[in-house]
Amino acid sequence: MSNDYFQFKQFTIWHQRCAMKVGTDGVLAGALTPVEGARHILDVGTGSGLIALMLAQRCPEAQITAIEIDDDAATQAAENFAASPWAERIQLIHGDFNEYTSDILFDLIVSNPPYFTDSLRNPDPHRTQARHNETLNYHQLFLRARNLLQPKGICCVIIPTESESFVNDMASRHHLFPQAVTHIYTKPGKPCRRVFITYWRGEENDLYYPDMKTEQTLYLMDANSQYTPEYRKLTEDFYIKL
């Protein structure tokens, strides 16, 4: 049985009422997201609030909005925000991203989106909502993100590797173009399971050239199942020990 909470160096995530618990995908998204110059950040589908809190720690000047549709997760995220050192800089919106409007445009939008479109549905409707894209698919995510981003603002997602081509195509339809791509491997010899992609918001007359993006590879563990120096360095400000 998993613990009701996960303790990080500067904050605690309680997640016993959330369908999706603290996991590696969320930590990677919170640590890999480029934050330089970001003053207004939107976390879509915040769940327990993990990514929003990691970005609050990394961006002392940023105002962060976190949106969550699930009742229990939204309540728990609000509690986690209130108990954190950055409560005054994080706003929780309990609602549907498809209906969300804002008076400001964001410099950065990040999401660890639901992605199991074809796999067997979980009997728990809350977990199904968190893991499947029935309430928020990639088209809706990118359509809304483009409208909420500043010109040249960025949108970041972590997705399954097998969805990379499809997601890139969907993003390009909304003039969101890959700026940086990180292929994430558990360890050498294993297939790539996740991809973290940063898209920048272009204009309708912008052209996209494939060589405009940078690519890198991240291994979480080495051949001896020890965490790599790269992963340790990436997460050293968050994990108490690894």
Summary of the structure (lengths in Angstrom):
residues: 242
radius of gyration: 17.1
end to end distance: 20.0
largest distance: 52.4
contacts: 770
relative contact order: 0.15
helix: 32%
strand: 29%
